[in-house]
Amino acid sequence: MAGLLDGRVALVTGGESGIGAASAVALAQAGASVSILYFRDKGLADGVAAQVTAAGAKATTVQADLGDEAQVAAAFAAVTQALGTPDLLVNSAGLNMSGTNVTDMELAQWDRLIRTDLTGAFLTSRALARGLRDAKKPGRIINISSIHGQAVRAGGADYCSAKAGLENLTRTMAIEVAPMGITVNAIAPGMILTPMNVRAETDAGYRASLEHNIPIGRAGRADEVGAMVVYLCSDAAAYVTGAVLTIDGGLSLEAALGA
Ligand SMILES: NC(=O)c1ccc[n+]([C@@H]2O[C@H](COP(=O)([O-])OP(=O)(O)OC[C@H]3O[C@@H](n4cnc5c(N)ncnc54)[C@H](O)[C@@H]3O)[C@@H](O)[C@H]2O)c1
């Protein structure tokens, strides 16, 4: 993969943790400069930046709440100043489902999740497209969705709706920015071992009970999603746009199990 993305400038949201962190490192190993957009934990972001630098790439970190329009604009300005106009965007930041049924869900909970998992990607994608339009450069947007964009779960109306929206944002934007040389794709992971799945990381029995449902027989790793991100950013994926690529070890194929 070395040299595949030389000269490219990536911005990774949720870059301090899980799939975002693994994507940041994978992009750096492929040669891209990487900005790590983090929310609260600068220490984590600095740790990922150190891995990016160790891979021989330039790194910068920038703090933002992605649901806030002004903070997203300021973050893009800071990254552009530090590394140049970003031309690769990975929208990995997200909150997990609340586990609350709609009947009991507060509007504040619904708003919090939609703002982070859907509005955040709208704001960053718009900022990337505007920057590339001004710079007259092509680019790539990769949205980290979920198999729950299609396969719903009780207690997940906030998350499932945000991810379904993210997939339609992906498709709509793909046709809008295709003439600008920008592709927009989504990745739909199944069960990936990250802090979002902390119980599966720490409780072997719980993890085994979930892995039992996965045809490949194990949970996925964040670096396996990172490899798909690099593919979608590479020339090999130049003709792929508006796609949702599933990476779940076959989990979503078993949706009718027990029917
Ligand atoms: N882990 C899985 O099994 C799995 C499965 C399917 C989809 N996903 C998706 O992958 C993406 C990454 O999740 P992960 O597993 O790496 O989890 P994670 O909890 O490790 O990472 C989520 C990141 O989002 C950031 N974030 C949350 N709210 C934010 C805000 N308002 N502004 C900026 N950043 C914010 C957090 O700081 C964190 O870095 C998410 O969109 C998630 O929905 C994960």
The ligand as an SDF file (V2000), in Angstrom:
LIG
                    3D

 44 48  0  0  0  0  0  0  0  0999 V2000
  -17.7110   -0.7040   16.3500 N   0  0  0  0  0  0  0  0  0  0  0  0
  -18.6940   -1.2310   15.6540 C   0  0  0  0  0  0  0  0  0  0  0  0
  -19.0660   -2.3970   15.8410 O   0  0  0  0  0  0  0  0  0  0  0  0
  -19.3930   -0.4090   14.5950 C   0  0  0  0  0  0  0  0  0  0  0  0
  -20.3090   -1.0770   13.7630 C   0  0  0  0  0  0  0  0  0  0  0  0
  -20.9640   -0.3630   12.7810 C   0  0  0  0  0  0  0  0  0  0  0  0
  -20.7160    0.9850   12.6200 C   0  0  0  0  0  0  0  0  0  0  0  0
  -19.8400    1.6190   13.4330 N   0  0  0  0  0  0  0  0  0  0  0  0
  -19.6270    3.0530   13.2010 C   0  0  0  0  0  0  0  0  0  0  0  0
  -18.2490    3.3080   13.1050 O   0  0  0  0  0  0  0  0  0  0  0  0
  -17.9950    4.6520   13.4970 C   0  0  0  0  0  0  0  0  0  0  0  0
  -16.8220    4.6580   14.4480 C   0  0  0  0  0  0  0  0  0  0  0  0
  -17.1880    3.9730   15.6190 O   0  0  0  0  0  0  0  0  0  0  0  0
  -16.1300    3.1880   16.5190 P   0  0  0  0  0  0  0  0  0  0  0  0
  -16.5760    1.8020   16.6080 O   0  0  0  0  0  0  0  0  0  0  0  0
  -14.7710    3.5130   16.0560 O   0  0  0  0  0  0  0  0  0  0  0  0
  -16.4690    3.8480   17.9280 O   0  0  0  0  0  0  0  0  0  0  0  0
  -15.6340    4.8270   18.8820 P   0  0  0  0  0  0  0  0  0  0  0  0
  -16.5390    5.1020   20.0110 O   0  0  0  0  0  0  0  0  0  0  0  0
  -14.3010    4.2290   19.1280 O   0  0  0  0  0  0  0  0  0  0  0  0
  -15.4400    6.1360   17.9970 O   0  0  0  0  0  0  0  0  0  0  0  0
  -16.4430    7.1030   17.8490 C   0  0  0  0  0  0  0  0  0  0  0  0
  -15.7800    8.4520   17.7590 C   0  0  0  0  0  0  0  0  0  0  0  0
  -16.7580    9.4840   17.5320 O   0  0  0  0  0  0  0  0  0  0  0  0
  -16.3550   10.6240   18.2710 C   0  0  0  0  0  0  0  0  0  0  0  0
  -17.4810   11.5400   18.4940 N   0  0  0  0  0  0  0  0  0  0  0  0
  -18.6330   11.2730   19.1620 C   0  0  0  0  0  0  0  0  0  0  0  0
  -19.4080   12.3790   19.1930 N   0  0  0  0  0  0  0  0  0  0  0  0
  -18.7350   13.3570   18.5410 C   0  0  0  0  0  0  0  0  0  0  0  0
  -19.0040   14.7160   18.2310 C   0  0  0  0  0  0  0  0  0  0  0  0
  -20.1450   15.3230   18.6030 N   0  0  0  0  0  0  0  0  0  0  0  0
  -18.0720   15.4210   17.5420 N   0  0  0  0  0  0  0  0  0  0  0  0
  -16.9200   14.8340   17.1540 C   0  0  0  0  0  0  0  0  0  0  0  0
  -16.6100   13.5450   17.3920 N   0  0  0  0  0  0  0  0  0  0  0  0
  -17.5110   12.8180   18.0820 C   0  0  0  0  0  0  0  0  0  0  0  0
  -15.8080   10.0510   19.5690 C   0  0  0  0  0  0  0  0  0  0  0  0
  -14.9960   10.9980   20.2200 O   0  0  0  0  0  0  0  0  0  0  0  0
  -15.0380    8.8310   19.0540 C   0  0  0  0  0  0  0  0  0  0  0  0
  -13.7210    9.1670   18.7100 O   0  0  0  0  0  0  0  0  0  0  0  0
  -19.2910    5.1850   14.1000 C   0  0  0  0  0  0  0  0  0  0  0  0
  -19.9310    6.0200   13.1710 O   0  0  0  0  0  0  0  0  0  0  0  0
  -20.1010    3.9240   14.3360 C   0  0  0  0  0  0  0  0  0  0  0  0
  -21.4810    4.1680   14.2760 O   0  0  0  0  0  0  0  0  0  0  0  0
  -19.1690    0.9490   14.4190 C   0  0  0  0  0  0  0  0  0  0  0  0
  1  2  1  0
  2  3  2  0
  2  4  1  0
  4  5  1  0
  4 44  2  0
  5  6  2  0
  6  7  1  0
  7  8  2  0
  8  9  1  0
  8 44  1  0
  9 10  1  0
  9 42  1  0
 10 11  1  0
 11 12  1  0
 11 40  1  0
 12 13  1  0
 13 14  1  0
 14 15  2  0
 14 16  1  0
 14 17  1  0
 17 18  1  0
 18 19  2  0
 18 20  1  0
 18 21  1  0
 21 22  1  0
 22 23  1  0
 23 24  1  0
 23 38  1  0
 24 25  1  0
 25 26  1  0
 25 36  1  0
 26 27  1  0
 26 35  1  0
 27 28  2  0
 28 29  1  0
 29 30  1  0
 29 35  2  0
 30 31  1  0
 30 32  2  0
 32 33  1  0
 33 34  2  0
 34 35  1  0
 36 37  1  0
 36 38  1  0
 38 39  1  0
 40 41  1  0
 40 42  1  0
 42 43  1  0
M  CHG  2   8   1  16  -1
M  END
$$$$
